[in-house]
Amino acid sequence: MPSVRDVDQIRWVTFSRPEKLNALTREDITVAREAVADTPEGVRAVVFAGAGRRAFSAGVHVQVFHGLSARDARSFISELGDLLSAARRAPVPTLCAINGYCLGAGMELALACDLRVATTDAVFGMPEIKVGIPSVLDAALLQQHLGLGKAKELLLTGGLYGVAELDAHGFLNKIVPPDELEKVTIDLARAVAGHSPVAMAAQKRLFETWQNVGLQAAIDASVGEFAEVFADPDARERINSYRPDDS
């Protein structure tokens, strides 16, 4: 089961089965979803991490799929979708600290999060096709990160890819030596955690809107979000006290 701890306004959700490459069970998925969906007021960012050096997460443990009927499969994949949606729609920034293997549902979680920090030895892949199932849910975002051709290659081959190859497509925000993963992730989390919570929540809602509507509707939604921020006293105070050398 993932461990959940709050440190200096950052919530850490750590997948904690390193002997199984942090492969996910249904319980892991439920706990992780609750951890990101029910963050306390003082939490300003959520970081997903994997215990040990070998993996962030190797994805859903294959035993979860054994014996599923079509109805059971729909129920399970909906549960995983709820976790990914919670990470994508959270009013605070979500980050992945990626070490070692980041596969299947683990990579989908990385896709759902706002920011990704990976070690130089991280390995990515979507091996579902080798298991006998399609890649679904937030794998739909892969073509935006990598381009359609590379996304199809990952999904159709089920192969493994190193940091350098995926970074060439702009997938990662930071690449660091393994010993620096936690420090750099904390620094990046702090860089996004100190802003107005109201403005941050508005920006996160706009990301989701921009993914799902046409240009004019996206612009119209932006106008509404911009206006509503000025109803918040904290936002007005930040605007009034801002100085250019603060940035």
N, C-alpha and C positions, 0 to 999 in steps of 0.2 A: 504494500500500500504506500502511496506517496507520502513523504513527510512534508508538512506545511509549517513554515515559520515566518514571522514578521520581524524584520530587522531594519531600523532606520528608514521607515516608510516604504520598504520594499518587501513584498511577499514572495518567498521562495517556495516553489512547488517542485519537489525533487523526487523523481521516480527512483525507487529504492530497492531494486532487485538486481544488483550488478552481476550476480551469478547467472542470471538469465538475460543478460544484456538489456536489462530494464524493459523487457517485453511486457506489454500492457494486458492486464486482465480487465474484466468488466468492472470489478471493484476499483481498480486504479483509475479507470475512466470516470467513474462516478465521483470519486473523491477529488480528482483534479478539476472536474467541472464545478463542483461545489466551492472549491477553493478560489477559483477565479470569479465565479458568479456572486459570491457572498463576501467580498472583501470589506474589511472595516473602513470606516470613514477616513482614518489616518493613512491608509495605504495609498501610495501614489504611483506604484508600478508593480507589475507581476512578472517574475522571472521563472521560467520552466528550466529545470536542469536534470541531469542524470547522475546518479551515484556511481563512483568509481571512474576509472580511466578509459574503459573499453567502449562505452556506448552512452549516448543520450537516451535513445530508445530504439530497439530493433523492430518497433511496431507492435501490432497486436499479436499476442502469443497464439501460434497456430492452433493450439488445443481449443481455443475459444470457438473456432469454426466447426469443430467436430460435432456431427449430429444435428446441426442446425437445419430446420425446415425453412422454406421460403419465408414463412411468417416470422419465425425466430430470427432469421437473418435481417429482415426489415427492422425488427425491434432493436437488434444489436446495433446495426449501422446508424440508426436514429440516435441511439445513446452516444455513439462516437461523434455524430454530427452536432449534438448539443454541446459537447466539450469544445469542438472547433469553433462553433458559433460564439460560445462564451468568450473564448480567447480573442476572436476577431472583433466582437462587438463591445468588449469591456470598455467602460468609460475612462479607464487609465491605460497607459501604454503597456503592452505585453512584449516580453523579450524571450528568446530562446538562447540558452548557453549550451552550445553543442560540442560535445567531445566524442570522438570515436564514431560508432555507427549511428546514423540517423536515417531510419528506413521506414517505409510504409506510413502507418499512422503517425509515427514520430516525425517524418518529413512533412506530412500534412499539417501537423501542429506548428512546425516551423513556418510553413507557408501562411498559416492563419495569424501568426503573431506579427507585430509591427516591425520588430527589429531582430536581427540574427547575428550572434557572435559565435564564431566557430574556431576550433583549434586547427592547427596546420595538418593534423593527422585525421581530421574528420572525414567520414565516408558517407555518401548519400546514395539513396536508391529507392525505387518504387517496385519492389519485387512481387507485387500481388499477381501479376500475370503468370509468374512461375508457379504460384500456389494454385492457380486455376480460377482466380476471381479478377474482376476489373478493379482498377484504381478509381475511387469515387470521391465525393465530398470536396474538400478543399484542394484536391489534385486539380480541380478546375482552374485554380489560380496559377498553375505551373507555367502555362504558356505566356502569361503576363511577365513572369520573372525571367524565363529562359528563351522565349520565342517559341512559335508553334512547332517548328521542326525539331528542336532539341527536346521539347516537352514530349513529343510523340516518341522520340528515341528512348527516353527514360521509361515511358509507360509501356511501350511495346516490347522492349528487350528485357526489362526487369534487371538491367545491369547496375553495377556499382560505379560511382563517380567520385573522384577526389575533389578537394577544395579548389585547386587551381582551375580545373575545367569548368566548374559551376560559377566560380567568381568571375570568369571571363564574361559571363552574361549578367553580372551585377546582382547575383542572388544574395550575397552576404554583405553585411554592414561593416563587420570587423573580422579580421583573421589574426589569431594570436598564437604564440607558443602555448602548449598545454598548461604550463605553470602559471600563466597569466590570465587564464580564462575567467576566473571569478573576479579578479581585480578589474579587468577591462569591462566586464559585464556590469559590475557595480558602478563604475564611472559613467557608463552610458545610461544606465537606469537613473542615476542621480541627475544627469544632464536633462532628462525629460521629465523627472519627477517634481522639479521645483516650480513648474509653471502653474498658472491658474487652473484649478480643477474644473471650473466651469468651461473655460476656453478649451481645455484638453478634451473634455467630454464632447463638446461641440465639434471639435476637429475629428474625433473618432467617429462620431455619427456621420459626418460628411464623407469620410473615407468609404463607409459602407454604402451611402447614397450614391457616391460617384461610381462605385462598382456596378450599380444595378439600374441606372437610368441613363437617358440620353443627355447630351450636352446642355440644352436649355433647361431641362428639369434640374440638372445638377447645379447650374448657376442660380436658378430660382431658390433652391433649397439653401444655398450658401447665403443668400440675402437674408432669409429668415433666421438662420443660425447666428449670423453676425448681429442682427438686431437684438435677438434675445439675450446675448451675452451682456448687453448694456443694462439689463434689468438686475444684474447681480452686483451687490455692493462691493464684494471683493474684487471683481473684475474692474469696476470703475476706479477703485483705489489703486490697483496695479497700473492702470492706464495713466492716471494722474501723476503717479510717482515715477513712471518710467523715464530713464535717461538713456541716450544712445550708448554711453559707455557701459551700460548694464549688460549689453549683448555680447 
